[in-house]
């Protein structure tokens, strides 16, 4: 796996030392994959994906960032990140008190056309831009848009209980495994009832909903790399593409092809529900 290739910026630079409330940079990787290992910084970070798909992991979960979305990482939060395929991103490092009502938890954010243009403009500023002038006003507008940006539910929560963590790791390793909930419980040394209750307590999801959310995240990773819907559906254990498309549409509000087309064209994201499916659809 390649190291993160950042043009014009030292990837080891500590942006906490820059005496500005907001510091921007752009980065491109033309390698197949890259990874930035576990680290943290005092400034919060906004990572905007122009192309390629990004993943961020913290102790409590995994977030996915499809094209035309951004990931918000609060300050002082240990995290790792990786990119799949050719990626182009823009990053902002933001002091936690730079604006009121900034997100306090990790989240994936929809990027409107206005927020996108502000991000690209601010990324062109010199690191030590003049304060009290035009740059400050544009940054203030960007922060206002960021506070109002809708959050997308592209998050896979990870349990902390060692038995549930083992369950999650096994399902991540083989998402096509159609083992029943009862058999999974036996594998990790729990009763089905206790596993269900503890999952709801730790991650706020049923077993079926957690597995569906996992499938949406893995599907987006593969579809963004150019794999066909048919291939992805079969690799995730669906009998045919139509069943997978139905699940995906109910999860994110659009079929896969339209979702990715809108992302890649920078279309305004629709107001759709998060990844929440009815329990009766549980596999």
Secondary structure, 3 states (H helix, E strand, C coil): CEECCCCCCCCCCCHHHCCCCEEEEEEEECCCEEEEEEECCCCEEEEEEEEEEEEEEECCEEEEECCCEEEEECCCCCEEEEEEEEEEEEEEEECCCCCCCCCCCCEEEECCHHHHHHHHHHHCCCCCCCCCCHHHHHHHHHHHHHHHCCEECCEEECCCCHHHHHHHHHHHHCCCCCCCHHHHHHHCCCCHHHHHHHHHHHHCCCHHHHHHHHHHHHHHHHHHCCCCHHHHHHHCCCCCHHHHHHHHHHHHCCCHHHHHHHHHHCCCCCCCCCCCCCHHHCC
